[in-house]
């Protein structure tokens, strides 16, 4: 490939640029900053950015963050990025896709203003756009160019010639002369003449490539006989959700459980073999450190704690057998001398102090034996002193003084760790690191489900929130049990599921955190970090109590610390359960006797841990279900509020008539009554009322941010209305959202499919919609064949093109044979041929249903609608196309494509003074309006004039037809002074904290 005769890498930086199909912008940067950065990247430092911002109509928003721009402005900013830096070859991939007619025209003006300055290579599904902007057009299929040429050349070669429409009849002619001959024989009004179009070229070539022809009407009727869904219990939906999770795990996440198990098992095994994990002794051994007072006077410490061996053992025994029986002969010489010296020093001091202790060299922990009460300490030590001094004075080695005293009551002992004593702490730390990964990995898919709107689509298609979260939890239980079993086998040599499996329940808190996360990584990181934070905080608090608190109050303080903080995070009762399992901090030592028989139920042991976890888990699960299933009782508004006033007076009598019809009582399948919604100070929907009858299709047209999607979300029960109500088959969305949703089939604006194949995705929705098991396969096959997905049945939904993803969304909406269909831009992203396949079968698909459809394609609105409404926050117009057209008078629209727009305009206006220019804003294209002639002879005269001056005026193409819906749409918006989207603040959807 060569550009300007040079290879791509030989061109200066920035020569070639790209405007991708999807916006790639920095949310926090402004349009001015975007332009400056890309100018520097492309090495063009002297370009006037202000002029380029003005050219792209972004001057007023040049200092606003890109995330706050409207959809149309973001596309213009993406186009600006392509133009900045002096790029002379610009590749534009569907630059106006998804934009309303107002925003689309803004894009066209920018491109036309750069005609002759830059080379544009553009892809588009809008054939009108290709016809208007293209100097050369290539039609491709399967990577092969099927035809190439100028627009007029392609129309003449592949088009169908001229079409003369008179009422319900059509006449075809190859050239204008034949058209005039047909018209001479007609004395009719409402005549239109349509010349060859680029759409005909595309469709003719596309049909040659189709492996399967569009079914005829009779065949179609047979193929789309769908079964009605029925209500099924939550149990079956839970099974369907769990089955879906298993399929997704097998296809995309199969390594996660394997790696999780490997990580946790490796941690336990390495801890056992490298750290040298040693569990604390049972309480019957620890209790040997606690000597009952009534035995202390006749049994030595060595009988309780045989930690001293050799000479020290005899010393310890002799000095503690009975403090009152101690003799000077049994004490080592060095000890006697030291003690005598100490006493001599004390005698010389004014004050008098007594000190003493028992010493034993050992590698294990130092054990401190506190004696309760000052009197007992003083008496025992004084008796030792008296015996030593008595034997020194009399020179005897066997005489003893006997003194009686009270018994020593029980006191717990303080144990300070020596080497290896707390090795279980190191094990616990590594286990918590592994567990943080273990309990956080399961939040990945629920987060994906949320950010990709999969869950929202499920709820709109009869899914129960209880089934969603119970299905997620059910899917995780096998992993919890597997890991618990393996840890139990490694750690204990047998299975102990109870305390270990508690770790897995911390996943429920991760599910809650996923509700606010914007990415899978952030959900995982937040869940893991929070777990580790509370682990460190709780363990640190325990160590602080053991190290610094009063030893006699240690047990009480540890328990109080746990009971206070145990509610904060599931990891805290899990750690406490681990203490009990390994007897950490002597958690098992609840008294001097043997352990209770019911360890699991004892509140002092596992009982409190289980209680905290059960309560927390139940609370988390209830919150998850409540968050997604909460009804709107707390936000109810009265249907007829006397204080509620219309924000504006209607200019269209049909709008007023529609409101009166609904308020007086109607049996419409879908009723939207006095609906209003605001987001902060922004009014998104303003007192909108309309109804859709059974068997009717109502199309809503409007600019971006007009409130169309907001109304859809209110009907679906996703957004709460500030005022008004919605009824679906008589069920209020406000009062009974679950019942109202049961009648709906929803094809949202977004594509929200799981990582399944097309067939598996349809199977899942057939399961949750309650289609009889024996009829599911037939329904799925029918929809795939009719809509055009049969050849992609085994393809992953993630690998579908945008158009095929829209087809799948439509198929999901139709499953279960719903009585009300909500179709939000169902044909967005489809090529003209794919659109017509859907349009051809649509009457059969929509038969007997109430259909509410939004679209930016005015041709689609004309073909599919029974009535059309125009919305811009409020309802501006509603009625049949003929009703809307009559508002502009009986006129004919003349479209002329010419390279001499000014000369053509002046000539036609001078020839026909009654002609009105309705649009000449686009280069090479003029739209004019003339009053409907009394008969066809007037049209014949106009055709002759255009043909006679075709060459002189450089007219390439023209057509005569009734006023188009797009022109009606633009006229209505102009009458209401509706600005291009984005001139007002875009909808800020903060409508619910956890949505």
Buried (B, 14 or more C-beta within 10 A) or exposed (E): EEBEEEEEEEBEEBBBBBBBBEBEBEEEBBBBBBBBBBBEEBEBEEBEBEEBBEBBBBBEBBEBBBEBBBBBBBBBBBBBBBBBBBBBBBBBBBBBBBBBBBBBBBBBBBBBEBEEEBBBEBBBBBBBBBBBBBEEBBBEBEEEEBBEBEBBBBBBEBBBBBBBBBEEEEBEBEEBEBBBEBBEEBEEBEBBBBBBBBBBBBBBBBEEEEEEEBBEEEEBBEBBEBBEBEEBEBEBBBBBBBBBBEBBBEBBBEEBBEEBBEBBBEBBBEBBEEBEBBBBEEBEEBBBBBBBBEEBBEBBBBEBBEBBEEEBBBBBBBBBBBBBBBBBEBBBEEBBEEBBEBBEEEEEEEEEEEEBEEEBEBEBBEBEBEBBEEEBBEBBBEBBBEBBBBBEEEEEEEEBEEEEEEEBEEBBBBBEBEEEBBBBBBBBBBBBBBBBBBBBBBBBBBBBBBBBBBBBBBBBBBBBBBBBBBBBBBBBEEBBBBBBBBBBBBBEEEBBEBBBBBBBBBBBBBBBBBBBBEEBEBBBBBBBEBBBEBBEBBBEBBBEBBEEBEBEEBBEBBBEBBEEBBEBBBBBBBBBBBBBBBBBBBBBBBEEEEBBEEBBEBEBBBBBBBBBBEEBBEBBBEBBBEBBBBBBEEEBBEBEEEEBEEEEEBEBEBBBEBBEBBBEEBEBBBBBBBBBBBBEEBBBBBBBBBBBBBEBBBBBBBBBBBBBBBBBBBBBBBBBBBBBBBBBBEBBBBBBBBBBBBBBBBBBBBBBBBBBBBBBBBBBBBBBBBBEEEEBBEBBBBBBBBBBBBEBBEBBBBEBEBBBBBBBBBBBBBBBBBBBBBBBBBBBBBBBBBBBBBBBBBBBBBEEBBBBBBBBBBBBBBBBBBBBBBBBBBBBBBBEBEBBBEBBEEBBBBBBBBEBBEBBBEBBBEEBEEBEEBBBEBBBBBBBBBBBBEEBBBBBBBBEBBBEBBEEBBBBBBBBBBBBBBBBBBBBBEEBEBEBBBBEBBBEEEBEEEB
